Amino acid sequence: MKLALFDLDHTLLPIDSDQSWGAFTVKLGWHDRDAFIQKNDEFYAHYQAGTLDIHDYVRFGAEAFCQRGPEAAAQAHMQFMREVVQPVILPEALALVKKHRDAGDRVIIITATNEFVTRPIAQALGVDELIAVELVRDAKGWFTNEILGVPSLREGKVQRLQQWLTCEGLDWADVDTTFYSDSRNDLPLLERVNHPVATNPDDTLRAVALEKGWPILELFPKQ
């Protein structure tokens, strides 16, 4: 089986969906603007540096939509998709996903952003299979802002993909894996797959890719 694995933010999207969702909810009046933006930017800087505490970030980032409940959160997310995400889904990303799908590859998005934010985005990109940060649910089945199981960040992406393979009755030797990512945070999985592709890479990943001879794909025009 051939697997085509994609990171999401700055790989298939030219934005960070988690950070953009936070900024969008500020515009909705869900937060104190200045305090939220400052904290959100601090977390994003830690992500870029490879030092993010994802449990703290998810508690912070998911709190507002968890508190508002399913109906309000769903309405807000539909507006987010229309106003923020759909306009930045570029033909280059759709074509790359389609190329793998047409070749018969199993296509999976594997992201460190939570499932509430990312599942509709994956569907808009034509990808049905998503490995994202999963959230604990309450007694009514609605999300809480605590992480369920292993978060799909750094080494956690390797662990989550191993879990997926096990559920499919497969192991690493049974699959030919290609992984596209922009981030130093994804080096553990990039080093594990058969075909790593540094995609719109950050400076650290670009240096590693050049050293190791990995392909470098500039999927998007420079912002």
Sequence and secondary structure as in RCSB ss.txt:
>XXXX:A:sequence
MKLALFDLDHTLLPIDSDQSWGAFTVKLGWHDRDAFIQKNDEFYAHYQAGTLDIHDYVRFGAEAFCQRGPEAAAQ
AHMQFMREVVQPVILPEALALVKKHRDAGDRVIIITATNEFVTRPIAQALGVDELIAVELVRDAKGWFTNEILGV
PSLREGKVQRLQQWLTCEGLDWADVDTTFYSDSRNDLPLLERVNHPVATNPDDTLRAVALEKGWPILELFPKQ
>XXXX:A:secstr
 EEEEE  BTTTBSS HHHHHHHHHHHTT S HHHHHHHHHHHHHHHHHT   HHHHHHHHHHHHHHHHHHHHHH
HHHHHIIIIIGGG  HHHHHHHHHHHHTT EEEEEEEEEHHHHHHHHHHTT  EEEEE EEE TTS EEEEE SS
 SSTHHHHHHHHHHHHHTT  GGG EEEEEE  GGGHHHHTTSSEEEEES  HHHHHHHHHHT  EE  S   
